[in-house]
Amino acid sequence: MIDTTYALADLARDLRALGFGRAATAEQAAAGAAALARLLANPACLAPFGALPAAAHNWLLHAEPDDGFTIAALVKAPHQGTPVHDHGAT
């Protein structure tokens, strides 16, 4: 059974516990990806933010007080996409 009660605050807590905000190891990245997948399994995970319209920018959902990490949503309209890219050392 998939846990659909996992919320954004849970993701932030788990990322914080994994030590995100510092250079991530492959293990941290894998654990972070699993935590994100758990969040996305909750169809209501973004409900507290209301409707997030498609935009050319990210919607900031969470920012750590010490600037350790942020969580943002990029919302695209149907049939829009983002080209393959990476964020380098960030």
C-alpha positions in Angstrom: 0.0 0.0 0.0 1.3 3.5 -0.9 1.3 6.0 1.9 -0.7 9.0 0.6 -0.3 11.0 3.8 3.3 12.0 3.2 3.4 15.7 2.9 5.8 18.5 1.9 6.8 19.0 5.6 7.7 15.3 5.8 9.9 15.6 2.7 11.7 18.6 4.1 12.2 16.8 7.4 13.6 13.7 5.6 15.9 15.8 3.4 17.2 17.7 6.4 17.9 14.4 8.2 19.8 13.1 5.2 22.1 16.2 5.4 20.9 17.9 2.3 22.3 21.4 2.0 25.8 20.0 1.9 27.4 18.2 -1.1 25.2 15.1 -1.6 26.6 11.6 -2.0 25.1 9.1 -4.3 23.4 7.5 -1.3 21.9 10.8 -0.2 20.7 11.5 -3.7 19.0 8.0 -3.9 17.4 8.4 -0.5 16.2 11.9 -1.5 14.8 10.6 -4.8 12.9 7.9 -2.8 11.5 10.5 -0.5 10.4 12.7 -3.4 8.7 9.6 -5.0 6.9 9.0 -1.7 5.7 12.7 -1.7 4.5 12.5 -5.4 2.5 9.3 -4.6 0.3 11.6 -2.5 -2.2 13.1 -5.0 -3.0 15.9 -2.5 0.7 16.8 -1.7 0.3 20.3 -3.3 -3.2 21.0 -2.2 -2.0 23.4 0.6 -0.6 25.7 -2.1 -3.9 25.9 -4.1 -3.7 26.0 -7.9 -0.2 26.6 -9.1 -0.7 27.9 -12.7 1.8 27.1 -15.4 4.6 29.6 -15.4 8.0 30.3 -16.7 9.4 30.2 -13.2 9.5 27.9 -10.2 7.0 28.1 -7.4 8.9 28.2 -4.1 7.3 25.6 -1.8 9.9 25.4 1.0 13.1 27.2 1.9 15.3 26.1 4.8 16.0 28.9 7.2 19.8 28.4 6.9 19.6 28.3 3.0 20.4 24.6 3.2 18.0 23.7 0.4 14.8 24.7 -1.2 11.9 22.8 -2.7 10.2 24.2 -5.7 7.6 23.2 -8.3 7.9 23.9 -12.0 4.4 23.8 -13.5 4.1 23.5 -17.3 1.0 23.8 -19.4 -0.1 20.6 -21.3 2.3 19.7 -24.1 5.0 22.1 -22.8 8.3 20.7 -21.7 11.8 21.6 -20.5 14.8 20.5 -22.6 17.2 18.0 -21.0 19.7 19.9 -18.9 21.6 19.8 -15.6 22.2 22.2 -12.8 26.0 21.7 -12.7 27.5 21.9 -9.2 24.3 23.2 -7.7 
